[in-house]
Amino acid sequence: MLFELKLTVLLKKSTHHLQMQEPIGNWISQAQLTDPLFKQTHYDKIYKHFVFSNLYPTEKDGIYQQGRIYVLTIRSSIEDTLNRIHQCLKKCRESDYFQLVACEQRTRRLGHITELLTITPAIVTIENQKPWTPEDNIELLIQRLEANAEKKFKSLYPDTLVQAGQTFIQGITIENRKPLATAYKGRKLLGNKLHLLIHEDEYAQKLANVVMGSGLAEKGSILGAGFCLAKYLK
């Protein structure tokens, strides 16, 4: 199961799309401080198990425009997490960038996933916090993606055995010509838009479901990195 919030927002400042993820993450984090449980775990180094999209519709010039209405999606594999975020945003309806106009919550039952496509850049770091770039080994990228998904799966389902050595990624394509720089705390984090082919077995499907609810790779709950759309078996 996947749980989603569809937020309709009024944008208060014109912003480039690669600089928009940080204000969205800051708004959600600020709102979460109104919840005692979220506030208690705010600085804990644990998976938060939610991820968010950028604004929709996109603009042809890449600049989201002040005064326009956009839609933002927040997802989680945990119903209580999404319920709490929903309540938090109803208490904190505005930030420097956004005014909440409407909010709709829904539950989705995922089908058999054949492909995942990242809508926001997936951020992967390797040795010494260096970002993975297309000049690096593609096998290393796959290993990092697999390991991250397995850790999130183990966090969600601690009593379920991780099947070491069994992959969920059948194939991978990098969609951008050069890495995309997402703004974060005065610096830029390099990421890539990825297209994944997913294995058909049950374990691979479980990991793909986790990725849908928690994001692919790193910074999903902070920057909405690795927010995916899925293609399903017809």
Secondary structure, DSSP 8 states (H G I E B T S, - for coil): -EEEEEEEEEE-S-EEGGGTHHHHHHHHHHHHTTSHHHHHTTT--S---EEE---BS--TTSEE-TT-EEEEEEEES-HHHHHHHHHHHHH--B-SSEEEEEEEEEEE----EEEEEESS-BB-B-GGG-B--TTS-HHHHHHHHHHHHHHHHHHH-TTS---TT--SEEEEEE-SSS-EEEEETTEEEEEB-EEEEE--SHHHHHHHHHHHHH-SSB-HHHH-TT-EEEEE--
